[in-house]
Amino acid sequence: MPLEGTCEGQMACSTCHVIVAQDWFGKLPEASDDEEDMLDLAADVQPTSRLSCQILLTEEMDGLEVRIPSDSHDMQGY
């Protein structure tokens, strides 16, 4: 996916912000306070918003559906 991920998973930005499909959101661990703070800086935040760098992909997450917010801009040029 064309996500910038500027901080490379260090939770120092919100460029990997995604909106998780409602039926998947409840299957994820709760966001930490630090993640919630970073989401406060993201554009187009929704109730099911998460930082994708904080979602641990496991076999149970196979099929996870997310979308990239419409206000997202990938500076890598995708």
C-alpha positions in Angstrom: 0.0 0.0 0.0 1.3 3.5 -0.7 1.8 4.5 2.9 4.8 6.7 3.7 5.6 5.5 7.2 8.1 8.3 7.7 9.2 7.2 11.2 9.7 3.6 10.2 7.4 2.2 13.0 8.7 4.4 15.9 5.3 6.0 16.4 6.7 9.5 15.9 4.4 10.5 13.1 1.0 9.6 11.7 1.9 9.0 8.1 0.9 5.3 8.3 -2.7 6.2 9.5 -5.3 3.7 8.2 -8.9 3.2 8.8 -9.7 -0.4 9.8 -12.8 -2.1 8.6 -15.4 -2.1 11.4 -15.7 -5.9 11.5 -11.9 -6.1 12.0 -11.4 -3.3 14.4 -12.7 -5.2 17.5 -10.2 -8.0 16.8 -7.2 -5.7 17.2 -5.6 -5.0 20.6 -6.5 -1.6 22.0 -4.4 1.4 20.9 -1.9 2.6 23.4 -2.1 6.2 24.8 0.9 7.1 22.6 -0.8 5.8 19.5 -4.0 7.7 20.4 -1.8 10.9 20.8 -0.3 10.4 17.4 -3.8 9.8 15.8 -4.8 13.2 17.3 -2.4 14.7 14.7 -3.6 12.7 11.7 -6.0 14.0 9.1 -9.5 12.4 8.5 -9.4 10.4 11.8 -12.3 7.9 12.1 -13.6 5.9 15.1 -11.7 2.8 13.7 -8.4 4.7 12.8 -5.1 3.1 13.8 -1.5 3.6 13.0 -0.6 0.6 10.7 2.9 0.4 12.2 1.2 -0.6 15.5 -0.8 -3.5 14.1 1.0 -6.8 14.6 0.2 -9.0 11.6 -0.4 -12.6 12.6 -2.1 -15.5 10.9 -5.3 -14.5 12.7 -5.1 -11.1 10.9 -5.1 -12.8 7.4 -7.7 -10.9 5.4 -7.5 -7.7 7.5 -9.2 -4.9 5.6 -8.0 -1.3 5.9 -8.3 1.8 3.8 -6.1 4.8 3.4 -7.7 8.1 4.4 -8.6 10.3 1.5 -6.5 13.2 2.9 -3.3 11.0 2.9 -0.4 12.2 0.8 2.5 9.8 0.1 5.5 12.0 -0.4 7.3 9.0 -2.1 5.2 9.7 -5.2 3.0 6.7 -5.5 
